[in-house]
Amino acid sequence: MDALFVTSNHNKAREAAEILKLELHTVALELPEPQGLDVAEVAAQKALVARGVLGDPDQPVLVEDSGLVFEAWNGMPGALTKWFLRSVGNEGLLRMLSFYDDRSARAVCAVAVSFTGGDVQTFIGEVEGSIAPETWGEGGFGWDPIFVPHGHTRTYAELGPEKHKDSHRARALRAAREALRAEH
């Protein structure tokens, strides 16, 4: 079985192909970005739009969305994390969070799969953790230098390939893999 993965991020594409263990074709599309905090809703909407833009292909179409949820911010930035990063970067997020004692956070990923016929299934992966007091590590991408998963003392950026064993994205992709196998 093969599938189409809509992303322009080569790191995500490589990670997805390794976890899904199927023929994965990446497609870079500029899709409208639905606004909301819930990564599952955003991913599902994007998967439907992607299927239409791609001309309703015979393969499943996968879209991923992820973000950080700061407990002190009641769920923000969530699916808006990438916009926060573009605007203020990790340093800006750390400054804004510095006014709060609660540094607990969750890394959340939603993989939405749009199957032929219009059925969309969404798979969530979450990792609890905390936000580091400053950026740590050179590896990874996005907010990896500020997120410390529960049970670790290092950020995703410092964990390197170890991150992929049980990251929020890995958890969502493993759940999606089972659904894709069932559809085969």
SVG drawing of the C-alpha trace seen along z (x, -y; Angstrom):
<svg xmlns="http://www.w3.org/2000/svg" viewBox="-17 -38 40 43">
<polyline fill="none" stroke="black" stroke-width="0.4" points="0.0,0.0 1.1,-3.5 -0.1,-6.9 0.4,-10.6 1.8,-12.7 1.2,-16.4 4.2,-18.2 7.1,-20.3 9.1,-19.4 11.7,-16.7 12.2,-15.8 8.6,-15.0 8.5,-13.0 11.5,-10.9 10.1,-10.2 6.6,-9.3 8.1,-6.9 10.1,-5.1 7.1,-4.7 4.4,-4.0 6.5,-1.4 4.7,-1.9 5.4,-3.6 5.0,-7.2 5.0,-9.9 5.4,-13.4 3.5,-16.3 4.3,-19.9 1.0,-21.8 0.2,-25.3 -3.1,-24.7 -5.3,-27.2 -4.6,-27.0 -7.8,-26.7 -7.6,-28.8 -8.2,-27.1 -6.5,-25.6 -7.5,-22.0 -4.8,-20.2 -7.2,-17.4 -9.8,-19.7 -7.2,-21.6 -5.6,-18.4 -9.0,-16.9 -10.0,-20.0 -6.6,-20.2 -6.9,-16.5 -10.2,-17.1 -8.9,-20.1 -5.8,-18.3 -7.8,-15.4 -9.8,-17.8 -6.7,-19.8 -5.0,-16.5 -8.0,-15.5 -9.4,-12.8 -6.5,-10.2 -6.9,-6.5 -4.4,-6.5 -5.0,-7.7 -4.0,-11.3 -2.2,-12.1 -1.9,-15.5 -0.1,-16.2 -0.6,-19.1 1.1,-19.6 1.7,-22.1 2.4,-22.8 -0.2,-23.1 0.8,-25.3 -1.4,-24.4 -0.9,-27.9 -2.4,-29.3 -5.5,-27.0 -4.6,-25.2 -2.7,-27.8 -0.9,-28.0 -2.1,-24.5 -2.5,-24.5 -1.4,-28.1 2.1,-27.2 3.7,-27.6 2.3,-31.1 3.7,-32.0 7.1,-30.6 7.1,-32.6 6.1,-35.8 8.2,-35.6 10.3,-32.4 11.1,-30.1 12.7,-33.0 9.5,-35.0 7.4,-32.0 9.8,-31.6 9.5,-35.3 5.7,-35.2 5.6,-32.1 8.1,-33.5 5.2,-35.3 3.7,-31.9 4.8,-29.4 3.2,-26.5 5.6,-25.4 3.7,-22.1 3.0,-21.4 1.9,-18.8 3.3,-18.1 0.3,-17.2 0.2,-15.8 -2.8,-14.9 -2.4,-12.8 -5.5,-13.0 -6.0,-10.4 -8.5,-11.1 -9.5,-7.8 -11.0,-7.3 -14.7,-8.0 -14.3,-10.9 -13.9,-9.2 -11.5,-11.1 -9.9,-9.5 -7.8,-11.5 -5.1,-10.0 -3.8,-11.9 -0.4,-11.5 0.4,-13.4 3.5,-13.6 3.3,-15.3 6.3,-17.4 7.4,-20.9 8.9,-24.0 12.6,-24.5 13.7,-27.9 15.8,-28.6 16.5,-27.0 18.6,-23.8 20.1,-21.8 20.9,-22.3 19.0,-19.4 15.4,-19.0 13.3,-21.7 10.5,-24.1 10.0,-24.1 12.2,-21.1 14.7,-23.2 12.1,-24.2 10.1,-21.1 11.3,-18.6 9.2,-15.3 8.2,-13.8 10.8,-11.4 13.7,-13.3 15.9,-16.1 16.8,-17.0 14.7,-18.8 13.5,-17.1 16.4,-19.0 18.9,-17.4 17.5,-13.9 18.2,-13.7 17.1,-10.4 16.0,-9.2 13.1,-11.6 11.6,-9.6 11.1,-6.5 8.2,-7.9 7.4,-11.4 3.9,-12.9 4.3,-12.5 5.5,-8.9 2.5,-8.0 0.0,-9.6 1.8,-7.9 1.7,-4.5 -2.0,-4.8 -2.5,-5.9 -0.4,-2.9 -2.8,-0.5 -5.8,-2.1 -3.9,-2.2 -3.1,1.5 -6.8,2.3 -7.8,0.4 -5.4,2.4"/>
</svg>
